[in-house]
Amino acid sequence: MLNIIFTQRRGNSIGRSPAKTSKTNKTNILAAVNTWLAVCLLAAVTACANSPNSKALEEALAADPKLKQNPVVFSSPPPATAIETNSIAKLPPDFPTEIPLYPNAELIEVGGQTDPSQKNVRLRWESTDPVNSVQNFYSTEFGRRNWEIVSRPTAEGQGSLVATRDNLRVTVSLSPTQKVGGSTEFAIDYSKESPEIAASPQPNNSESSASPTASPTPSNSEGTTSTPSASPKSAKVSQLDTQIPQQLRQYVADLSQLEVLKVRSTENANLETASTLPKPNKIVTRREYARWLVGANNQIYASRQAKQIRLAVDSSEPAFSDIPKTDPDFSAIQGLAEAGVIPSSLSGETKDVKFRPDAPLTRETMILWKVPLDTRQVLPTANIDGVKEKWGFQDASKIDSQASRAVLADFNNGDLANIRRVFGFTTLFQPKKSVTRAEAAASLWYFGVQDQGLSAKDALEAKSQPAQ
């Protein structure tokens, strides 16, 4: 066929010019080749369609019939489950309330609850206060709450503070250095072998937990095991007059057991001592507080005569014109004046020659008389700005300049401060406000500075010990 086509093309080219003939020949050759290839391809396809291998080829390229019967469904992956996080750690529900909590600390981690029988738990805390403040707090609290301190950190801060009480063991681990940024981390590990230890669902937001003080929290029920005094008599808080504020009941109970809170039913009657304080919310007079101040100091320091206040004798010249030698409280009031505890003409701190024994005792006067028996040294100089900076009192300018020295010194006693023990947290001191009998008793529960004082509880324990 190619020969015929080529012959015809060649014959048609005779008589043309050589240039045109050459160009035409190339075109004809390409057309002939394309035609031949198309014919060959058509023949091959036709032959394959009728061959035995065509069916095998078709089956090989066909889809899997199993896929048609059981089609695979491709689904998108499930969304990732969000992990619930909580950055605020919470105390265990059975946290023992006997363990004091540092007030200016945040709980950052709870761990170690691996042994239900032993209840080994570790609490990690963080505070902006320095390490020594945390260490001093726990040393004071464990001592005040009748814990037995097994070991203490070294002076350089190395080691742990370990204390035990009943079946409870507590270890306070302190880091000798602060973290970058000024924060201090410390850990509290506690374990208890007996489930009988008192516990509450949440820590008590009273003075013993959220704002711990050096004194134990008064007991509200028979099921509470933490009591301020080891004396069996001191545990009878429920028998006190219910009119006594709850936070002050135990202080009154301990001092009543020491027979310090002596009162007169009438003006000329003899002093009476009762198992409870009569009319606890009645305003206390300056006379009564002076009498109790001497009695409490001398009872608590019964074994340390060097710290006792000497009662005045009849031969003493009266320091106050309205407290003659015949006054029933002359020995106590005159003794305080001669000791320089209260301002008088003898100390030269006042020109007022009258004591006004039956006038109400104010808050600033109570602190002015009590703090010198805590510090046992000259009161520091003070001004309004200094008191306001330390205590944050909005009414600092209303405090008498002489009393402000005692108020400032009281702040330096930390959680053992009289103001904190008697009035709790407050930004108003109300210096001219009258003091109740129960409040006056609370101020007399502890004498001294941190780690160097004694409480009414300590005095009761000493009295309960058999004579050597």
Secondary structure as GFF3:
##gff-version 3
##sequence-region A 1 468
A	DSSP	alpha_helix	2	12	.	.	.	ID=ss1
A	DSSP	alpha_helix	18	49	.	.	.	ID=ss2
A	DSSP	alpha_helix	53	61	.	.	.	ID=ss3
A	DSSP	alpha_helix	65	69	.	.	.	ID=ss4
A	DSSP	beta_strand	105	111	.	.	.	ID=ss5
A	DSSP	beta_strand	121	127	.	.	.	ID=ss6
A	DSSP	alpha_helix	131	144	.	.	.	ID=ss7
A	DSSP	beta_strand	148	151	.	.	.	ID=ss8
A	DSSP	beta_strand	160	165	.	.	.	ID=ss9
A	DSSP	beta_strand	168	174	.	.	.	ID=ss10
A	DSSP	beta_strand	184	192	.	.	.	ID=ss11
A	DSSP	three_ten_helix	233	235	.	.	.	ID=ss12
A	DSSP	three_ten_helix	237	239	.	.	.	ID=ss13
A	DSSP	three_ten_helix	246	248	.	.	.	ID=ss14
A	DSSP	alpha_helix	249	257	.	.	.	ID=ss15
A	DSSP	alpha_helix	286	300	.	.	.	ID=ss16
A	DSSP	three_ten_helix	305	307	.	.	.	ID=ss17
A	DSSP	alpha_helix	330	338	.	.	.	ID=ss18
A	DSSP	alpha_helix	363	370	.	.	.	ID=ss19
A	DSSP	alpha_helix	372	375	.	.	.	ID=ss20
A	DSSP	alpha_helix	384	391	.	.	.	ID=ss21
A	DSSP	three_ten_helix	396	398	.	.	.	ID=ss22
A	DSSP	alpha_helix	401	411	.	.	.	ID=ss23
A	DSSP	three_ten_helix	414	416	.	.	.	ID=ss24
A	DSSP	alpha_helix	418	423	.	.	.	ID=ss25
A	DSSP	alpha_helix	437	443	.	.	.	ID=ss26
A	DSSP	beta_strand	446	447	.	.	.	ID=ss27
A	DSSP	beta_strand	454	455	.	.	.	ID=ss28
A	DSSP	alpha_helix	456	464	.	.	.	ID=ss29
###
